[in-house]
Amino acid sequence: GRLEWDLDADSAQRSRDGALMVLDSVRLKFYPRTGGPSTLKAREGRFSESTGEIEAIGSVVVETDDGYRLTAERLKYMMKTKELTTGDHVEITSKSIDLEGDGLMAKVDDGKFQLSKNVKAVFKDGSI
């Protein structure tokens, strides 16, 4: 099979019932079907093997190989659907546009995303 993601952390502790892995200084690298890899970094994380969900918490930053940078306080990655989601405030920056809004749903494989509400956009360098 093809490598879809790679998870690294400074430390990991399994919960008493074994259902949850608690992580410090999380680094998660995504390898989408098209395009280059993206890297997520966060202060901490929680990984549930049974649900296939990784929750990144605290100063979350996602950087793509094509220059996009996403910041939020928490993001959840679902392994089965290859989606990143949050209900929190999100900021996305690149060379041509700055976006912000509340709530995000992003498809890792095709690079498409949707901000849910309170969306603001600033286009830079006459990129419209």
Secondary structure, DSSP 8 states (H G I E B T S, - for coil): ----EEEE-SEEEE-TTSS-EEEEEEEEEE--SSS--EEEEEEEEEEETTTTEEEEEEEEEEEETTS-EEEEEEEEEETTTTEEEEEEEEEEE-SSEEEEEEEEEEETTT--EEEEEEEEEEE-TT--
